[in-house]
């Protein structure tokens, strides 16, 4: 049972594991927290879901049943209520391995840099963080090289570096913190939802309303752990809100701006699919099938050509706004659409101009 929970948690929180020698009864701490002096009584599963990134409440409950959650060194069940100054430990039979981030001389596109932060313009097909199957060649390896001569910067220190992430195949803006204070300051802006993040997406179908709001808890799909899904009843997953606005209707697809109020894994991809407008060529969520249009050979070939020109989900992190952690000034950055998306958008414009829709 613990083995299954362990594998699920590794998948959900993007950690790597290693095999422990069979027969060992040693326990390894994967996460630990101490409740504040003013902590109100709160179920431990609710307490942990806000502190362990990417793990569902059901998995925390399963871990508690398997005696993997300790409070003050004693196993507790998921209905245990946290009290002030409780020490909580999440333990497993296997050690947690941290991948070492090695500096690699990989070109970076920097929109801005000063003594405390960097704004990176990430191209598509560029993995952000080392993980399973991508142990090198990532954006963090490139950052480690870029800052290798900076005193006190340790690419392997979790208190430095990435403030947020975007998917490998999503292009656009990322924020990097050079010191602990900057990361803490910027991280609080994400938690408080004061960060401005706008994405551009090409989605299947004609989005009828010019603008709208999508709200629905997002969590990992219990039938396929590689997918996220919306839980409309709110009993699972985490609160997620996306605002969208139509930019251009292009026959069987629509170009939209998406403003994130929250930042969940695959949020735009999952929310747009939830309202039946899956991202164009999003293979993970079915957008690489022809979801709208005609059953004609020339139309199918046209769509296939579009897929070939932009072989990824058509999603770009276009703008990023935040308060600078030391100057307290408002900062705003914008990234132009990459060529692969621009080319596909132009092809759809030409198709609409020359065909009856």
C-alpha positions as CSV (number, residue, x, y, z in Angstrom):
1,X,0.0,0.0,0.0
2,X,2.8,2.4,1.0
3,X,4.6,1.6,-2.2
4,X,1.5,2.6,-4.3
5,X,1.1,5.8,-2.4
6,X,4.7,6.6,-2.7
7,X,4.7,6.2,-6.5
8,X,1.5,8.4,-6.8
9,X,3.0,11.1,-4.6
10,X,6.2,11.1,-6.6
11,X,4.1,11.6,-9.8
12,X,1.9,14.3,-8.3
13,X,4.7,16.4,-6.8
14,X,7.2,16.0,-9.6
15,X,9.8,14.3,-7.4
16,X,12.2,11.5,-8.3
17,X,12.6,8.3,-6.3
18,X,15.2,5.7,-5.8
19,X,14.9,2.0,-4.7
20,X,15.5,1.4,-1.0
21,X,17.1,-1.9,0.0
22,X,14.4,-4.5,0.7
23,X,13.7,-5.3,4.3
24,X,14.8,-2.0,5.7
25,X,12.5,-0.4,8.3
26,X,14.1,3.0,8.1
27,X,11.8,5.9,7.4
28,X,12.7,9.0,5.4
29,X,11.2,12.4,5.9
30,X,10.0,13.9,2.6
31,X,8.2,16.9,4.0
32,X,8.0,18.5,7.4
33,X,6.2,21.5,8.8
34,X,5.6,23.2,12.2
35,X,2.2,24.8,12.8
36,X,2.2,28.4,13.8
37,X,1.5,29.6,17.3
38,X,-1.9,31.0,16.1
39,X,-2.8,27.9,14.1
40,X,-6.6,27.3,14.2
41,X,-7.9,23.7,14.6
42,X,-7.8,22.2,11.0
43,X,-7.9,18.7,9.6
44,X,-4.4,17.6,8.7
45,X,-5.4,16.7,5.2
46,X,-6.5,20.2,4.6
47,X,-3.4,21.5,6.3
48,X,-1.1,19.5,4.1
49,X,-2.8,20.1,0.7
50,X,-1.8,23.8,0.9
51,X,1.8,22.9,1.7
52,X,2.7,20.1,-0.6
53,X,2.6,21.1,-4.2
54,X,0.6,19.0,-6.7
55,X,-0.7,16.4,-4.3
56,X,-4.4,15.6,-4.0
57,X,-6.3,15.4,-0.8
58,X,-7.3,11.8,-1.5
59,X,-3.6,10.8,-1.7
60,X,-2.9,12.6,1.6
61,X,-5.7,10.6,3.2
62,X,-4.3,7.3,1.8
63,X,-0.9,8.2,3.1
64,X,-2.4,8.8,6.6
65,X,-4.1,5.4,6.5
66,X,-0.7,3.9,5.7
67,X,0.9,5.6,8.8
68,X,3.0,7.9,6.6
69,X,1.9,11.1,8.3
70,X,3.3,11.8,11.8
71,X,2.4,14.5,14.2
72,X,4.9,15.0,17.0
73,X,6.5,11.6,15.9
74,X,3.2,9.6,16.2
75,X,1.1,8.4,13.2
76,X,-2.2,10.1,12.8
77,X,-5.2,9.7,10.5
78,X,-6.6,12.3,8.1
79,X,-9.2,13.6,10.5
80,X,-6.6,14.6,13.1
81,X,-6.9,18.3,13.8
82,X,-3.7,20.4,13.7
83,X,-3.0,22.4,16.9
84,X,-0.6,25.3,17.4
85,X,3.1,24.3,17.2
86,X,2.4,20.7,16.1
87,X,5.3,19.2,14.2
88,X,4.1,17.4,11.1
89,X,6.3,14.9,9.1
90,X,5.5,13.1,5.9
91,X,7.6,9.9,5.9
92,X,8.3,7.2,3.4
93,X,10.2,3.9,3.2
94,X,12.3,5.3,0.4
95,X,14.6,8.4,0.5
96,X,13.8,11.5,-1.5
97,X,16.4,12.2,-4.1
98,X,17.2,15.7,-5.2
99,X,18.5,16.0,-8.7
100,X,21.7,18.1,-8.9
101,X,21.4,21.0,-11.3
102,X,24.7,21.2,-13.2
103,X,25.6,24.4,-15.0
104,X,25.3,24.0,-18.8
105,X,26.1,26.5,-21.5
106,X,22.7,26.8,-23.1
107,X,21.6,30.1,-24.7
108,X,18.9,32.0,-22.9
109,X,16.6,34.8,-24.1
110,X,16.5,37.3,-21.3
111,X,14.0,40.2,-21.4
112,X,15.3,41.7,-18.1
113,X,17.9,41.2,-15.5
114,X,19.1,43.1,-12.4
115,X,20.8,42.1,-9.1
116,X,17.8,40.2,-7.7
117,X,15.7,38.8,-10.6
118,X,15.6,37.7,-14.2
119,X,12.7,37.6,-16.7
120,X,13.3,34.8,-19.2
121,X,11.5,34.4,-22.5
122,X,11.3,30.6,-22.8
123,X,11.0,29.0,-26.3
124,X,8.7,25.9,-26.8
125,X,10.1,22.4,-26.3
126,X,12.4,23.6,-23.5
127,X,12.1,21.7,-20.2
128,X,12.1,24.0,-17.2
129,X,13.3,21.8,-14.4
130,X,15.2,18.5,-14.3
131,X,13.0,15.5,-13.8
132,X,12.3,12.0,-15.1
133,X,13.7,11.6,-18.6
134,X,15.1,15.1,-18.6
135,X,18.1,15.2,-16.3
136,X,20.0,17.9,-18.2
137,X,19.5,20.4,-20.9
138,X,16.8,22.3,-18.9
139,X,16.2,26.0,-18.3
140,X,17.5,25.6,-14.8
141,X,20.8,24.1,-16.1
142,X,21.1,27.2,-18.3
143,X,20.4,29.6,-15.4
144,X,23.0,27.8,-13.3
145,X,25.6,28.5,-16.0
146,X,24.4,32.1,-16.5
147,X,24.8,32.8,-12.8
148,X,27.8,30.5,-12.1
149,X,30.0,33.5,-11.1
150,X,27.5,35.1,-8.9
151,X,28.5,34.9,-5.2
152,X,25.9,33.1,-3.0
153,X,23.8,31.8,-5.8
154,X,23.3,28.0,-5.5
155,X,21.3,26.5,-8.3
156,X,20.4,23.6,-6.1
157,X,19.0,25.8,-3.3
158,X,15.2,25.6,-3.4
159,X,15.0,29.0,-1.8
160,X,16.4,30.5,-5.0
161,X,15.6,30.2,-8.7
162,X,12.2,29.5,-10.3
163,X,9.3,31.4,-8.8
164,X,6.8,29.6,-11.0
165,X,6.8,27.1,-14.0
166,X,5.3,26.6,-17.4
167,X,5.0,23.4,-19.4
168,X,7.8,22.2,-21.7
169,X,5.7,22.9,-24.8
170,X,4.3,26.2,-23.6
171,X,6.4,29.3,-24.6
172,X,6.8,32.6,-22.9
173,X,7.7,34.4,-19.7
174,X,9.2,33.0,-16.6
175,X,10.5,34.7,-13.4
176,X,13.7,33.8,-11.7
177,X,14.8,35.0,-8.3
178,X,18.5,35.4,-7.5
179,X,18.2,35.5,-3.7
180,X,15.9,34.2,-0.9
181,X,14.3,37.5,-0.1
182,X,13.4,38.1,-3.8
183,X,11.9,34.6,-4.1
184,X,9.9,35.0,-0.9
185,X,8.6,38.4,-1.9
186,X,7.6,37.3,-5.4
187,X,6.2,34.0,-4.2
188,X,3.8,35.8,-1.8
189,X,2.5,37.8,-4.8
190,X,1.6,34.5,-6.5
191,X,-0.1,33.3,-3.3
192,X,-2.0,36.6,-2.9
193,X,-3.0,36.5,-6.6
194,X,-1.5,39.9,-7.3
195,X,0.7,38.7,-10.1
196,X,-0.6,39.6,-13.6
197,X,-0.3,36.7,-16.0
198,X,-1.8,36.6,-19.4
199,X,-1.6,33.8,-22.0
200,X,-2.5,33.6,-25.6
201,X,-4.1,30.4,-26.8
202,X,-5.5,29.0,-30.0
203,X,-8.5,26.7,-29.2
204,X,-10.8,24.5,-31.1
205,X,-14.3,25.8,-31.9
206,X,-16.0,29.2,-31.9
207,X,-16.0,30.6,-28.4
208,X,-19.5,32.3,-28.4
209,X,-19.1,34.7,-25.5
210,X,-16.6,37.6,-26.1
211,X,-15.3,37.1,-22.5
212,X,-16.0,34.8,-19.6
213,X,-14.9,33.3,-16.3
214,X,-14.1,29.6,-15.8
215,X,-14.1,28.3,-12.2
216,X,-13.6,24.7,-11.3
217,X,-11.3,22.8,-8.9
218,X,-8.4,21.2,-10.7
219,X,-6.8,18.0,-9.6
220,X,-5.1,14.9,-11.0
221,X,-7.3,12.6,-12.9
222,X,-7.7,9.4,-10.9
223,X,-8.0,7.3,-14.1
224,X,-4.8,8.8,-15.7
225,X,-2.2,10.4,-13.5
226,X,-0.6,12.2,-16.4
227,X,-3.8,14.2,-16.8
228,X,-5.4,16.9,-14.8
229,X,-9.2,17.4,-14.7
230,X,-11.9,19.6,-13.3
231,X,-13.9,18.5,-10.3
232,X,-17.0,20.7,-10.5
233,X,-18.4,19.6,-7.2
234,X,-15.4,21.1,-5.4
235,X,-14.7,18.0,-3.2
236,X,-11.4,17.3,-4.9
237,X,-8.6,19.3,-6.4
238,X,-7.7,22.9,-5.8
239,X,-9.6,26.1,-6.5
240,X,-8.9,27.4,-10.0
241,X,-10.1,30.5,-11.8
242,X,-9.4,31.5,-15.4
243,X,-10.7,34.6,-17.2
244,X,-10.7,34.6,-21.0
245,X,-11.4,37.1,-23.8
246,X,-11.8,36.4,-27.5
247,X,-9.2,38.0,-29.6
248,X,-10.2,36.7,-33.1
249,X,-12.6,34.1,-34.4
250,X,-11.0,32.0,-37.2
251,X,-13.5,29.7,-38.6
252,X,-13.2,26.4,-36.6
253,X,-10.8,27.8,-34.1
254,X,-10.6,30.9,-31.8
255,X,-7.7,33.0,-30.6
256,X,-8.2,33.9,-26.9
257,X,-6.4,35.7,-24.1
258,X,-6.4,33.9,-20.8
259,X,-5.8,35.7,-17.5
260,X,-4.9,33.5,-14.6
261,X,-6.3,34.2,-11.2
262,X,-4.8,31.0,-9.8
263,X,-1.9,29.0,-11.0
264,X,-2.7,25.2,-11.2
265,X,-0.9,22.6,-13.2
266,X,-2.2,22.7,-16.8
267,X,-4.9,25.2,-15.7
268,X,-5.6,26.8,-19.1
269,X,-5.4,23.6,-20.9
270,X,-7.8,21.9,-18.5
271,X,-10.2,24.8,-18.1
272,X,-10.6,25.3,-21.9
273,X,-11.2,21.6,-22.4
274,X,-13.8,21.8,-19.7
275,X,-15.8,24.3,-21.7
276,X,-15.4,22.3,-24.8
277,X,-12.6,24.4,-26.4
278,X,-9.5,22.2,-26.1
279,X,-6.3,23.9,-27.1
280,X,-5.3,23.4,-30.7
281,X,-2.8,20.5,-31.1
282,X,-2.7,19.8,-27.4
283,X,-1.9,16.1,-27.7
284,X,-2.3,15.3,-23.9
285,X,-5.9,16.6,-23.8
286,X,-7.0,15.5,-27.3
287,X,-6.5,18.7,-29.2
288,X,-4.3,16.9,-31.8
289,X,-7.5,15.4,-33.2
290,X,-9.7,17.4,-35.7
291,X,-12.4,18.5,-33.2
292,X,-14.2,20.9,-35.5
293,X,-14.7,21.4,-39.2
294,X,-15.5,19.4,-42.3
295,X,-15.0,15.8,-43.2
296,X,-13.2,16.6,-46.4
297,X,-9.7,15.3,-47.4
298,X,-8.4,18.8,-48.2
299,X,-9.6,20.2,-44.9
300,X,-8.0,17.3,-43.0
301,X,-4.8,17.9,-44.8
302,X,-4.9,21.6,-44.0
303,X,-5.3,20.9,-40.3
304,X,-2.4,18.3,-40.4
305,X,-0.2,20.9,-42.0
306,X,-1.1,23.3,-39.2
307,X,-0.2,20.6,-36.7
308,X,3.2,20.1,-38.4
309,X,3.9,23.8,-38.4
310,X,3.2,24.1,-34.6
311,X,3.8,20.6,-33.2
312,X,2.7,21.5,-29.6
313,X,-0.3,23.0,-27.8
314,X,-0.8,26.6,-29.1
315,X,-0.2,28.3,-25.8
316,X,2.1,31.3,-25.0
317,X,2.7,33.1,-21.7
318,X,2.6,36.5,-23.2
319,X,2.7,39.0,-20.3
320,X,3.9,39.1,-16.7
321,X,3.4,41.9,-14.2
322,X,4.6,42.1,-10.6
323,X,5.9,44.4,-7.9
324,X,9.7,44.5,-7.8
325,X,10.9,42.9,-4.5
326,X,13.4,45.7,-3.6
327,X,12.3,48.8,-5.5
328,X,8.6,48.2,-4.9
329,X,7.9,49.5,-8.4
330,X,5.4,47.9,-10.7
331,X,7.0,46.0,-13.5
332,X,5.4,44.7,-16.7
333,X,6.9,42.5,-19.5
334,X,5.4,41.3,-22.7
335,X,6.7,38.6,-25.1
336,X,5.7,38.5,-28.8
337,X,4.1,35.4,-30.1
338,X,6.6,32.8,-31.4
339,X,6.9,32.0,-35.1
340,X,5.2,28.6,-34.9
341,X,2.0,30.1,-33.5
342,X,2.1,33.1,-35.7
343,X,2.4,30.9,-38.8
344,X,-0.6,28.7,-37.8
345,X,-2.8,31.7,-37.0
346,X,-2.0,33.3,-40.4
347,X,-2.9,30.0,-42.1
348,X,-6.3,30.0,-40.4
349,X,-6.9,33.6,-41.5
350,X,-6.1,32.6,-45.1
351,X,-8.3,29.5,-44.8
352,X,-11.3,31.6,-43.5
353,X,-10.8,34.2,-46.3
354,X,-10.8,31.6,-49.0
355,X,-13.3,29.1,-47.9
356,X,-17.0,29.1,-46.9
357,X,-17.3,28.3,-43.2
